Amino acid sequence: MKLKIAALSVAALVSGLYVGCAKQQGGLTIENGALTIGMEIGYPPMEYYDADGKTPIGFDVSMGKALAEKMGLQAKFVDTAWDGIFAGVDTGKYDCIISSVTVTPERQAVHSFTKPYIANAQALVLLKGSQVRARSPEETSGLGVAYQAETTSDIYMAKLADQGVSFTPYEYDKVMNCFDELRLGRVDAIVCDSLVAVDYIAPADTPFEIVWQGPAEEVFAICLKKGNDALTTALDKALDELFAEGAILRLSRDVFKIDMVSAARK
C-alpha cells in the first residue's frame, strides 16, 4: 500500500553504478572492506524495503552502493530508528549516515558533513477533495497536522507554533505513518519533505495532493562523526566523481523523473 518507485528500475540503475567490490582502501572504516551506513529504512522513495520486506531500495540506498564501489568497499546498511540515528554514528555503530539528512547549523555544530547531494523543500499534503482550506502551513490553525518527529518538518512546524499558528501536532516515527493516518482521515494534513510528497502523489490513483511547496532551501548530505575528516574527504571525492560522471543525475531522473540534484551543487 505504500506508494514507491519501481524496484526493478532501481536495481537496473544500480547494476550500472555498482559492479563488485575491491578491497578496502586506506583503513577508513570500522569494518575491513565495508562502508557501514546508518539508515532509517522507512522513508520512500529515499530508503525503504522492497516488497520482500528484507531488501533495502531507494535513492539513498542506490547512491550508498555506488559510493562504496567508488571507494573499493562493500556497502552495508544498518536499519536504525531516526530518534537514535545520530547517536549511532557517534558511538561507531556505523561509519556514516545516508538517510535524507538535512544540513542545519545545529547539526553542523556536532557532526561532520560531506558536500550536499540533493535539494529539498517542505510540502503541505491534503487528501483530494478535502474540505480543508489551508494552502500553506501558516494556515493550519485548528487542524491536525502530521509529520515525522525530529525532522526538519518537525522543526518547521515548531517554529510556526512559536509564531502563533495553533494546530494540533501528530508526530510519528516514520513518514509512512503520516500518509496512512491522512488516508484514514485521522489527521487533516501532512507536512513533509517535497521529495517524499512527490513520490506519494505520482500514481494516477493517488488519494493525495500537494497544495503548497516551499522553496528548495534545504540540502541533504552524508553525516559523520564530528572530526572524521579522512572519511569525509574520501566520500566527497567519490560523490564528486559520481556527479561528474552523471550517475547521480541519472539516479534522480530514474527515481523522481526530474533533476533534484543539480541545484544542491550550485
N, C-alpha and C positions, 0 to 999 in steps of 0.2 A: 504493500500500500504506500510505501514511501516513494515519492517521485524522484527519479535519479537518472544519471546518464547511463547509456548502454555499456554493460561490462565488456562486451566484445570490442567496442570501438576503443576503449581504454587499453585493453590487452593488446590490440593490434598496434596502437601507438607506442606502448611501452616496448614491444618487441623491436621497434625501430630505434629506440633510445638506449636500450639496456640489453646487452648480449654478453652473458657470462660475467665473471669477476676475476680479477687478478689478485695477487697477494696484497696485503696491507702495505701502505707506504708511509713511512715517517713516524710510526708509533703514535699516532694522534688520538686513537680511540680507546675506549675502555675494554674492548674485546678484539683480539687479533683477527684481522681480515673482515671486520664488520663495522658498519656505521649503524649504531643503535639509535633509533628515532622514537621519541615520545610523541604520542598522537592520541587525541580523543576521537576514536573511530565511531562517529555517530553524527557527522556534520556534512551531509550531502550538499553539493557534489564534490566537496573538497576531500573528505575522508569518511568512508563508510564501508560496511560489509556487503559483499556480493550476495546473490540470492542463496548461496550455500551457508551463509551466516558465519563463515570462517575466513574468507579471503578478503583482505582489505583492498579497496579500489578507490579511485577518485584522483583529482588533480594533484593533491599533495603527495599521495602515495606514488603516483607515476613519476613526479618530479624527484621524490626522495630516492627512488630506484635509479633514476638517471644520474643524479648527483653521486651516489655511491659508486656507480660504474665508472664515472669520470675519475674518481679518486682511487680506483682499483680495489674497491671494497664491496661486500655483500650488504644490502640493506636489510635491517631487522627492525620490525615495528613492535613497540610496546604500547598496548592499549591502556590509556590512563584517564581517569576521571579528570575533568577540567579543573575542578577545585583543588587538585593536588599536582597538577602538571608541572608547575614551575618549581615546586619543592623537589620533584623527581630529578630535574636536571641539576639542581644544586647539590643533591646528595649522590650524584653519579649513577643513578638508575639507568640513564641513557645519555648519549653524547650530546644530543640537541633535541629541540622541539620543532617539528614541522607540522603545524596544526592550525593554520589560519590565525597566526598570532599577529595582532595589530601592534605596530610600533608606537609606543607612547613615551613621553618624557619620564613618567613614573617607572615604567618597565626598564627603560634605558639606564636609569639610575642604579638598578640592582642586577641587570643581566647584560650580556653582550648580544649584539645582533649583527647579522650579515647585511649586505645591501638588500633592498626590497626586491620582491619578485612579482607582486601583483597589486593592483589598485582596487580600493573598495569604498563603498558608501553605505549609509544606513537607508533602510526602506521601511515603509508602512504598508502592511498587507491586510486586506479585508477579504471576507467571503464575497463572491459575486452576488449581486442583488441585495447586499446587506443594507439595512436601514441606517447604519452608522454613517454620519455625515462628515466625519473628520477627514481632512485631506492633508494633514501633516501631524506629526507627533505633538506639536504645540496645541492642537485642537482636540486632544484626547481626554480632557477633563470629564469626569463622570463615567469613563469607560474602563473596562477590564482589559489591561494590556499585557500580553505575554512576551517574554524574552528570555534568553538564556542567561543564567546567573553568572556574574563575574566575567562578563564580556564587555566589549565596547558599547553594545546595545544597552546593557545594564548601566554603564557609566553615563551614556547619553540620556537615558530616561531619569536617572537620579538627578542630573543637572536640571532637567525640566521640572522635576518635583521641587527642587530648591527654588526655582523661579516662580512657583505657584501653580503649576499645572497639576490639578488634583485628580489623578487617575488611580485605579486600583491595580497594583503590580501583581503579576503572576510570574514568578521566577521558576524556571525549570532547569534540570541538569543537562538536558540535550535539546537542541533546537527542534528536532523532530517531534518532541512532545508538544511544543508550541503549536505546530501545524495540526497535530492530532486534536488538540483542545479547541482550536478555532473551527476545525471541520465539524466537531461535535457541538458547537455552539456554547461552549463553556467559557470562552473569552470573546471579547469584541474585536480585538485587533492584535497584530503581531508587529513588533519592531525587531528587525534582524539585519544581517549583512545583505547588501544587494546581490552579492554573488549567490547566496542561498535562495533569496527570493526569486531571482531569475530562473533558477532550476525548478522551483515548485510551480511556477506559472507557465512553464514551457509546454506541457502536454495540452493537446486540444481540449481534453475533457476536464481540465483542472477546475476545482471549485474556488480557486484563489485569484486575487488580482492585486497588483501593486498600484496604490493610489498616490504614492509620494516616494520620491527617491532624492536623497541629498547629494551634494557634490562629492566627487571621489577624492576626498581629502585624506583618507586612511591608506596605509600601505601595510602589506604583510611581509614579514621577513622571518628568517630562521633564528631561533632564540637559543642561546648557550649560557653556560655558567659564566658569571662575570669574571673577566680576565683570561678566558680560554682563547687567547689571541691566535695561537697557532692553528687551531681547528677552524676558527672564524675565517682566517685568511685562506685556508685551503678550500673551504666551502664557497667563499666569494670567488675564488679562481674558477671553480667548477661551474658556478652559476654564470659567471661572465662568458665562459666557453659555450654553455648551452644557449644563452641568449644570442651570442654571435652566430651560432650555427642555425638559429631559427627554431630550435627544438621547443623552447618554452612558448613561443608564439603558436606553433603548431598544436601544442597541447591545449592552449587556451581556446583555439578555434574548434578543436575537437570536443572539448567539454562544454564551453559556453556559447559556441557558434560565432563568437566575436572576439576581438582583441581586448583582453582585460589586463594585459601585462605591460605593454609598451609604456603606458603613462607612468608606471611605477619607476621607470628608469630615466625619466626626464627631469 
